[in-house]
Amino acid sequence: MIKKLLPILLLVVACNSTPDLPGSKACVEAYLDALKMADFETADQYYSNSYGLSGSKEDRLGKMKKLDEVLGEVVSYQLTDSLVEESFGDPTKVFLTYKVRHRKVNTEEKYTVMKDEGNFRIISQTVVNK
C-alpha cells in the first residue's frame, strides 16, 4: 500500500513547489533598481538578516555607499546566468549572475537568493570588475 502511495505523494510535493527563479530575479532587480536611484535604505531591505551576512545594517549601508562611490551609480543590468539548487530537506537557493554597467566601470555580480520569512532575500553577493 505504501509503495503505491509514494509516487502519488512525490507528485503532489513536486507540483506544489514554488517558482523560486522569478521571485529571486524580481528581488535582485528591485535591489539594483534601488541602487540606480541611490536609495540605499530600500536596497538594504532586499538583504536577509537571517543568514549570517556580515555586519550590521549600518555596515551594509556604508558598503553600498562606498561601492557606489567607487563604481558609479548603476546604469543598466542584464541577467546572464541562473541556477536553481534544490536539495531535499534544505531551502531552495537561486544563484543569479548579472552584467552590471555602472557609470565608472562594468562589473559581473553574483547573487545567492533564498526565501526568508516568506520573502525572497539576498543572502550573498560578489562583485567583480570586468
C-alpha positions in Angstrom: 0.0 0.0 0.0 2.8 2.5 0.9 4.7 1.7 -2.3 1.6 2.7 -4.3 1.2 6.0 -2.3 4.8 7.1 -2.6 4.7 8.0 -6.3 1.5 10.0 -5.8 2.9 11.7 -2.7 6.1 12.7 -4.6 4.0 14.0 -7.5 1.9 16.2 -5.1 5.1 17.6 -3.5 6.6 18.3 -6.9 3.5 20.1 -8.1 3.4 22.2 -5.0 7.0 23.5 -5.2 7.2 27.3 -5.5 8.7 29.0 -8.6 11.8 30.4 -6.9 13.5 31.8 -10.0 11.0 34.6 -10.9 10.8 35.7 -7.3 14.5 35.7 -6.9 15.1 37.6 -10.1 12.5 40.2 -9.0 14.3 40.6 -5.6 17.7 41.2 -7.2 16.4 43.5 -9.9 14.4 45.6 -7.3 17.7 45.8 -5.3 19.6 47.0 -8.4 16.8 49.5 -9.3 17.0 50.9 -5.7 20.8 51.3 -6.2 20.1 53.0 -9.5 18.2 55.7 -7.6 20.8 55.8 -4.8 18.1 54.7 -2.4 20.3 52.6 -0.1 17.7 52.2 2.7 15.3 50.5 0.2 18.2 48.4 -1.3 19.1 47.1 2.2 15.6 45.7 2.6 16.4 43.1 -0.1 19.2 41.6 2.1 18.4 38.8 4.5 19.2 39.3 8.2 18.9 35.6 9.0 21.7 34.0 7.0 24.8 35.4 8.5 25.5 38.4 6.3 28.4 40.2 8.0 27.9 43.4 9.8 25.0 45.5 10.9 22.6 47.4 8.8 24.8 50.5 9.1 27.8 48.4 7.9 25.9 47.2 4.8 24.7 50.8 4.1 28.3 52.0 4.4 29.5 49.3 2.0 26.7 50.1 -0.6 27.6 53.8 -0.5 31.4 53.1 -0.8 30.7 50.8 -3.8 28.5 53.4 -5.4 31.3 56.0 -4.9 34.0 53.7 -6.4 31.9 52.1 -9.3 29.5 54.9 -10.0 25.7 54.5 -9.9 24.1 51.6 -11.7 23.2 52.5 -15.3 21.9 49.2 -16.6 22.0 45.4 -15.9 21.4 42.2 -17.7 20.8 38.7 -16.3 23.4 36.4 -17.9 23.1 33.1 -15.9 20.8 31.5 -13.4 20.8 28.2 -11.4 18.3 26.8 -9.0 19.7 24.5 -6.4 17.1 22.2 -4.7 18.1 19.7 -2.2 15.7 17.5 -0.1 15.3 19.0 3.3 17.2 22.2 2.6 15.8 25.6 1.4 16.0 26.2 -2.3 18.8 28.5 -3.3 18.9 30.5 -6.5 22.2 31.7 -8.0 21.9 34.7 -10.4 24.7 36.4 -12.4 24.3 39.8 -13.9 26.4 42.0 -16.1 26.0 45.5 -14.5 27.0 48.7 -16.1 28.0 51.4 -13.7 28.8 55.0 -14.5 32.6 54.4 -14.0 33.1 50.7 -14.6 31.4 47.4 -15.6 31.0 44.5 -13.2 29.9 40.9 -13.0 27.7 40.5 -10.0 26.7 37.1 -8.5 23.8 36.9 -6.1 22.5 34.0 -4.0 18.8 34.3 -3.1 16.6 32.3 -0.7 13.2 32.7 0.8 13.5 34.3 4.3 10.3 34.6 6.4 8.2 34.3 3.2 10.1 36.8 1.1 12.9 36.4 -1.3 16.1 37.9 0.1 19.8 38.2 -1.0 22.0 36.1 1.3 25.3 36.7 -0.6 26.7 38.9 -3.3 30.0 39.0 -5.1 31.1 41.9 -7.3 34.0 41.5 -9.8 35.4 44.2 -12.1 35.1 43.2 -15.8 
